[in-house]
Amino acid sequence: IFGWSLAVCAGIVNVVAYRSWGTYVSHMTGDTTAIGMRIEGVHQRGTHIEELNQAVLILISFLFGAFLCGILIDKNQVHFGGKSFYGLALIGNSALLIVATFLSDPTTAACLCSIACGLQNAMCTSHFGAIVRTTHVTGTVTDIGSTLGRITMIYLRNGCKRSNLNIVEKAEVGVDARKLLVLLPMWLFFLCGTILGAYLFTLCGVEALFFPATLTGTVGLLYFLFRQRLKGYLKVVETERLNKDFQSVRGTLERAQAYLRDKASRAKGKKGNDDQEGSEEDGSVVIELEEGF
C-alpha cells in the first residue's frame, strides 16, 4: 500500500510537471533521450543550449534525490521502525514539491520535482523479490510480462493442469504470483495518478502539486510521531509471523519423518518376505536334489 500510494503521487507530479514546464521529471529514460537529441540539435542546427542544460540539470537532480535517499535509508527493502529516516525522506519530498509550486523559474521548479522523484523512487526498491520503482513503469511492465511468460510456460509444459506441477514448479508459480500482486497494482496506481493529475491540473494548475505534497508530508509526519509505537507493533507482527512459520516448518518435518518411518517399515517388511521366500525356494531345491540321488 505504501508503494502504491507513492506511485499515485509520482503520476500526479509527472503530469503536472509536463503540463506546467514541458518536461517529465519522474523517469530518466526520456530525459536521457532528450539530452542526446539536444546535443545533436546544438551541434547541427544551432538549437538553444538552454534546452540541453535543462535536460542535464533534471537528470542530475534526480540522481541527487536518489543519493539523498541512500543516505537517509540504507536498505533496499522497506523496513519501518528501524534506523532508516523514512519520515524525514517523506517530509523532504513534500517540502520540495511545495517549494516548486511557488517558483517562477520553470527549470528550477522542474529540478526540485525531479529531486523529489529521485528521493521517492529510491525509497522502496524491493518487495516480495520484485524490483519496485514507484516513479516510472517501464521496468514494472517488463517484469509483469516476463513473469506472466514464466508462469505460462510452466503450465504449458504440464498440459495446463495444476495437478501435474511438481513441488518446485508450484513454488515457482507461487513466488511469481506474489510478484504480480505487487507489480500489477503498482502500474495501475501510477496510471490512476496520471489521470488524477490531469484532472487536478485542469482545475487548479501547478497548485495540483499540493495533493501529493500533502499525502507524503502527512505520512512522514505520522511516521515521526508514531515511530516507536509502529516499531513495537511491527515487532509483535513479525514475532507472530515467525512463530507461524516455525509451526508450519515443524509440522512439515513431522509429516516427513512419519513418511520416512512408514517407508522404512514397508521396505523392511518387504525384505523379510523376500528372505522367507528365498529360504523356501532353497529348501525345495535341496529336496529335489535329494530325490534325484
VOTI-653784 format. One record per residue (C-alpha): residue number from 1; x, y, z; residue in three letters. Coordinates in Angstrom, 3 decimals, m for minus. Each point is the difference from the previous one (the first is absolute). Layout:
N
> NUM/X/Y/Z/ALA .
...
% end
This chain:
293
> 1/0.000/0.000/0.000/ILE .
> 2/2.869/2.358/0.821/PHE .
> 3/1.597/m0.520/m3.418/GLY .
> 4/m3.325/0.265/m1.817/TRP .
> 5/m0.735/3.335/1.694/SER .
> 6/3.390/1.295/m1.099/LEU .
> 7/m0.758/m1.136/m3.560/ALA .
> 8/m3.169/2.139/0.006/VAL .
> 9/2.033/2.992/1.202/CYS .
> 10/2.638/m0.532/m2.695/ALA .
> 11/m2.647/m0.193/m2.710/GLY .
> 12/m1.469/3.321/1.129/ILE .
> 13/3.402/1.710/0.226/VAL .
> 14/1.049/m1.194/m3.448/ASN .
> 15/m3.182/1.240/m1.695/VAL .
> 16/0.038/3.360/1.790/VAL .
> 17/3.684/0.532/m0.853/ALA .
> 18/m0.596/m0.728/m3.675/TYR .
> 19/m3.091/2.209/m0.177/ARG .
> 20/1.749/2.821/1.883/SER .
> 21/3.586/m0.043/m1.270/TRP .
> 22/m0.053/m2.273/m3.054/GLY .
> 23/2.213/m2.734/1.434/THR .
> 24/m0.387/m3.320/1.804/TYR .
> 25/1.768/m0.290/3.348/VAL .
> 26/m0.764/m3.507/1.306/SER .
> 27/1.882/m2.200/m2.500/HIS .
> 28/3.448/0.509/m1.425/MET .
> 29/m0.269/m2.091/m3.177/THR .
> 30/m1.825/2.788/m1.809/GLY .
> 31/2.240/2.644/1.529/ASP .
> 32/3.153/m1.834/m1.108/THR .
> 33/m1.486/m0.272/m3.495/THR .
> 34/m0.682/3.732/0.079/ALA .
> 35/3.645/0.649/0.951/ILE .
> 36/1.191/m2.004/m3.013/GLY .
> 37/m2.346/1.749/m2.439/MET .
> 38/0.777/3.462/1.377/ARG .
> 39/3.748/m0.597/m0.263/ILE .
> 40/m0.555/m0.727/m3.693/GLU .
> 41/m2.279/3.025/m0.269/GLY .
> 42/2.574/2.366/1.516/VAL .
> 43/2.758/m1.396/m2.221/HIS .
> 44/m1.840/m0.314/m3.318/GLN .
> 45/m2.883/2.459/0.061/ARG .
> 46/1.047/2.650/2.496/GLY .
> 47/m2.747/m0.834/2.503/THR .
> 48/0.060/2.102/3.169/HIS .
> 49/2.286/m1.600/2.547/ILE .
> 50/m2.446/0.867/2.796/GLU .
> 51/m2.156/m2.979/m1.007/GLU .
> 52/3.021/m2.308/0.302/LEU .
> 53/0.914/1.521/3.348/ASN .
> 54/m3.531/m0.605/1.281/GLN .
> 55/0.092/m3.706/m0.927/ALA .
> 56/3.440/m0.455/1.603/VAL .
> 57/m1.056/1.815/3.187/LEU .
> 58/m3.131/m2.139/0.346/ILE .
> 59/2.089/m3.169/m0.308/LEU .
> 60/2.505/1.230/2.588/ILE .
> 61/m2.858/1.029/2.293/SER .
> 62/m1.609/m3.450/m0.145/PHE .
> 63/3.374/m1.597/0.703/LEU .
> 64/0.522/2.344/2.940/PHE .
> 65/m3.409/m0.913/1.426/GLY .
> 66/0.827/m3.709/m0.173/ALA .
> 67/3.371/0.756/1.604/PHE .
> 68/m1.726/1.755/2.909/LEU .
> 69/m2.319/m2.969/0.433/CYS .
> 70/3.001/m2.328/0.174/GLY .
> 71/1.332/2.078/2.877/ILE .
> 72/m3.310/0.078/1.871/LEU .
> 73/m1.152/m3.554/m0.745/ILE .
> 74/2.715/m2.632/m0.222/ASP .
> 75/m2.176/m3.017/m0.868/LYS .
> 76/m1.457/m1.066/m3.346/ASN .
> 77/m3.057/m1.542/1.632/GLN .
> 78/m2.541/1.983/2.011/VAL .
> 79/0.815/m0.443/3.683/HIS .
> 80/m2.122/2.267/2.170/PHE .
> 81/1.010/0.509/3.592/GLY .
> 82/3.738/m0.396/m0.593/GLY .
> 83/2.721/2.624/m0.195/LYS .
> 84/m1.020/1.230/m3.468/SER .
> 85/m1.449/3.527/m0.162/PHE .
> 86/m3.163/m0.642/m1.989/TYR .
> 87/m1.784/2.889/1.685/GLY .
> 88/2.716/2.476/m0.919/LEU .
> 89/0.118/m1.263/m3.589/ALA .
> 90/m3.766/0.359/m0.415/LEU .
> 91/m0.106/3.451/1.563/ILE .
> 92/2.925/1.044/m2.202/GLY .
> 93/m1.905/m1.258/m3.034/ASN .
> 94/m3.019/2.051/1.045/SER .
> 95/2.054/3.152/0.623/ALA .
> 96/1.653/m0.202/m3.426/LEU .
> 97/m3.369/m0.233/m1.760/LEU .
> 98/m1.426/2.919/1.976/ILE .
> 99/2.996/2.241/m0.752/VAL .
> 100/m0.191/m0.925/m3.710/ALA .
> 101/m3.596/1.194/m0.070/THR .
> 102/0.983/3.572/0.879/PHE .
> 103/3.042/0.338/m2.286/LEU .
> 104/m0.280/2.060/m3.161/SER .
> 105/3.058/m1.470/m1.735/ASP .
> 106/m1.150/m3.175/m1.816/PRO .
> 107/3.408/m1.704/m0.021/THR .
> 108/0.546/0.428/3.743/THR .
> 109/m3.539/m1.148/0.768/ALA .
> 110/0.381/m3.072/m2.224/ALA .
> 111/3.338/m0.827/1.633/CYS .
> 112/m1.561/0.099/3.481/LEU .
> 113/m2.749/m2.366/m1.148/CYS .
> 114/2.665/m2.262/m1.503/SER .
> 115/1.896/m0.074/3.311/ILE .
> 116/m3.256/m0.932/1.731/ALA .
> 117/m0.585/m2.818/m2.494/CYS .
> 118/3.547/m1.330/0.369/GLY .
> 119/m0.369/0.090/3.780/LEU .
> 120/m3.289/m1.867/m0.215/GLN .
> 121/1.074/m2.542/m2.613/ASN .
> 122/2.938/m1.255/2.056/ALA .
> 123/m2.129/m0.307/3.132/MET .
> 124/m1.445/m3.401/m0.848/CYS .
> 125/1.873/m2.108/m2.547/THR .
> 126/m0.764/m3.600/0.961/SER .
> 127/m3.101/m1.792/1.280/HIS .
> 128/m0.872/m3.728/m0.101/PHE .
> 129/3.012/m0.480/m2.265/GLY .
> 130/m1.378/2.455/m2.554/ALA .
> 131/1.903/3.102/m1.028/ILE .
> 132/m2.281/2.901/0.906/VAL .
> 133/0.253/3.452/m1.593/ARG .
> 134/m2.694/2.496/0.915/THR .
> 135/0.746/2.892/m2.397/THR .
> 136/0.074/m1.843/m3.338/HIS .
> 137/m1.480/m3.194/m1.382/VAL .
> 138/2.299/m1.227/m2.807/THR .
> 139/1.688/m2.542/2.255/GLY .
> 140/m3.312/m0.831/1.648/THR .
> 141/m1.695/m0.823/m3.310/VAL .
> 142/3.083/m1.999/m1.065/THR .
> 143/m0.115/m2.055/3.216/ASP .
> 144/m3.753/m0.578/m0.379/ILE .
> 145/0.505/m1.348/m3.522/GLY .
> 146/2.962/m2.239/0.844/SER .
> 147/m1.698/m1.337/3.136/THR .
> 148/m3.188/m0.863/m1.892/LEU .
> 149/2.158/m1.675/m2.649/GLY .
> 150/1.740/m2.219/2.581/ARG .
> 151/m3.310/m1.041/1.575/ILE .
> 152/m1.506/m0.743/m3.412/THR .
> 153/2.988/m2.129/m1.049/MET .
> 154/m0.169/m2.070/3.194/ILE .
> 155/m3.676/m0.753/m0.594/TYR .
> 156/0.535/m0.783/m3.698/LEU .
> 157/2.701/m2.546/0.898/ARG .
> 158/m2.512/m1.720/2.288/ASN .
> 159/m3.029/m0.037/m2.283/GLY .
> 160/m1.528/3.105/1.628/CYS .
> 161/m0.925/m2.067/3.080/LYS .
> 162/1.100/1.143/3.434/ARG .
> 163/m0.209/m3.575/1.286/SER .
> 164/2.882/m0.951/m2.327/ASN .
> 165/2.374/2.563/1.527/LEU .
> 166/2.735/m1.319/2.270/ASN .
> 167/0.917/1.636/3.311/ILE .
> 168/2.715/2.220/m1.492/VAL .
> 169/m2.256/1.236/m2.799/GLU .
> 170/m2.819/0.769/2.436/LYS .
> 171/2.445/1.988/2.112/ALA .
> 172/1.204/1.942/m3.051/GLU .
> 173/m3.573/0.813/m1.024/VAL .
> 174/m0.775/1.117/3.559/GLY .
> 175/2.980/2.359/0.099/VAL .
> 176/m0.833/1.468/m3.409/ASP .
> 177/m3.652/0.430/0.983/ALA .
> 178/1.034/1.989/3.068/ARG .
> 179/2.163/2.220/m2.204/LYS .
> 180/m2.985/0.676/m2.260/LEU .
> 181/m2.052/1.020/3.036/LEU .
> 182/2.577/2.751/0.561/VAL .
> 183/0.742/0.992/m3.604/LEU .
> 184/m3.475/0.106/m1.545/LEU .
> 185/m1.461/2.378/2.619/PRO .
> 186/3.180/2.109/m0.236/MET .
> 187/m0.613/0.642/m3.697/TRP .
> 188/m3.711/0.539/0.560/LEU .
> 189/0.534/2.525/2.810/PHE .
> 190/2.537/1.922/m2.083/PHE .
> 191/m2.558/0.162/m2.810/LEU .
> 192/m2.650/1.231/2.458/CYS .
> 193/2.471/2.635/1.178/GLY .
> 194/0.526/1.301/m3.528/THR .
> 195/m3.764/0.190/m0.595/ILE .
> 196/m0.550/1.754/3.315/LEU .
> 197/2.907/2.349/m0.710/GLY .
> 198/m1.493/1.008/m3.354/ALA .
> 199/m3.352/0.819/1.581/TYR .
> 200/1.590/1.852/2.917/LEU .
> 201/2.173/2.095/m2.307/PHE .
> 202/m3.056/0.977/m2.019/THR .
> 203/m1.692/1.138/3.213/LEU .
> 204/2.828/1.749/1.838/CYS .
> 205/3.135/0.099/m2.172/GLY .
> 206/3.408/m0.520/1.582/VAL .
> 207/m1.589/0.128/3.456/GLU .
> 208/m1.040/m3.605/m0.697/ALA .
> 209/3.415/m0.884/1.456/LEU .
> 210/m1.481/0.758/3.411/PHE .
> 211/m1.888/m3.315/m0.172/PHE .
> 212/3.046/m2.324/m0.129/PRO .
> 213/1.901/2.379/2.316/ALA .
> 214/m2.786/m0.236/2.584/THR .
> 215/m0.127/m3.787/m0.248/LEU .
> 216/3.738/m0.599/0.370/THR .
> 217/0.355/2.714/2.653/GLY .
> 218/m2.846/m1.399/2.093/THR .
> 219/1.348/m3.551/m0.159/VAL .
> 220/3.496/1.234/0.893/GLY .
> 221/m1.287/2.018/2.960/LEU .
> 222/m2.077/m2.920/1.290/LEU .
> 223/3.056/m2.235/m0.288/TYR .
> 224/1.996/2.453/2.098/PHE .
> 225/m2.700/0.198/2.669/LEU .
> 226/m0.806/m3.708/0.241/PHE .
> 227/3.318/m1.557/m0.944/ARG .
> 228/0.581/m1.762/3.331/GLN .
> 229/m3.567/m1.262/0.177/ARG .
> 230/0.258/m1.234/m3.584/LEU .
> 231/3.309/m1.665/0.805/LYS .
> 232/m1.586/m1.878/2.916/GLY .
> 233/m3.014/m1.029/m2.066/TYR .
> 234/2.171/m1.254/m2.861/LEU .
> 235/2.149/m1.952/2.449/LYS .
> 236/m3.110/m1.779/1.314/VAL .
> 237/m1.201/m0.714/m3.552/VAL .
> 238/3.435/m1.308/m0.983/GLU .
> 239/0.145/m2.242/3.078/THR .
> 240/m3.437/m1.450/m0.773/GLU .
> 241/1.001/m0.575/m3.605/ARG .
> 242/3.215/m1.761/1.014/LEU .
> 243/m1.901/m2.192/2.485/ASN .
> 244/m2.489/m0.906/m2.704/LYS .
> 245/2.815/m0.836/m2.427/ASP .
> 246/1.737/m2.057/2.690/PHE .
> 247/m3.154/m2.012/0.673/GLN .
> 248/m0.467/m0.533/m3.719/SER .
> 249/3.593/m1.228/m0.422/VAL .
> 250/m0.337/m2.192/3.083/ARG .
> 251/m3.184/m1.586/m1.353/GLY .
> 252/1.672/m0.599/m3.343/THR .
> 253/2.997/m1.678/1.660/LEU .
> 254/m2.256/m2.215/2.114/GLU .
> 255/m1.945/m1.101/m3.077/ARG .
> 256/3.269/m0.672/m1.827/ALA .
> 257/1.319/m2.079/2.903/GLN .
> 258/m3.233/m1.991/0.166/ALA .
> 259/0.172/m0.613/m3.728/TYR .
> 260/3.620/m1.168/0.183/LEU .
> 261/m0.726/m2.310/2.960/ARG .
> 262/m2.948/m1.516/m1.837/ASP .
> 263/2.080/m0.471/m3.138/LYS .
> 264/2.855/m1.597/1.971/ALA .
> 265/m2.447/m2.312/1.754/SER .
> 266/m1.498/m1.099/m3.298/ARG .
> 267/3.451/m0.562/m1.483/ALA .
> 268/1.013/m2.094/3.007/LYS .
> 269/m3.168/m2.070/m0.214/GLY .
> 270/0.507/m0.545/m3.698/LYS .
> 271/3.589/m1.110/0.608/LYS .
> 272/m1.146/m2.488/2.651/GLY .
> 273/m2.549/m1.505/m2.387/ASN .
> 274/2.633/m0.254/m2.708/ASP .
> 275/2.392/m1.799/2.410/ASP .
> 276/m2.757/m2.400/1.016/GLN .
> 277/m0.873/m0.762/m3.601/GLU .
> 278/3.694/m0.479/m0.753/GLY .
> 279/0.343/m2.518/2.855/SER .
> 280/m3.013/m1.978/m1.209/GLU .
> 281/1.425/m0.103/m3.506/GLU .
> 282/3.384/m1.191/1.297/ASP .
> 283/m1.726/m2.751/2.003/GLY .
> 284/m1.971/m1.219/m2.994/SER .
> 285/3.177/m0.136/m2.088/VAL .
> 286/1.747/m2.147/2.631/VAL .
> 287/m2.969/m2.422/0.147/ILE .
> 288/m0.024/m0.337/m3.788/GLU .
> 289/3.734/m0.743/m0.020/LEU .
> 290/m0.396/m2.667/2.700/GLU .
> 291/m2.822/m1.659/m1.877/GLU .
> 292/2.108/m0.008/m3.158/GLY .
> 293/2.805/m1.880/1.760/PHE .
% end
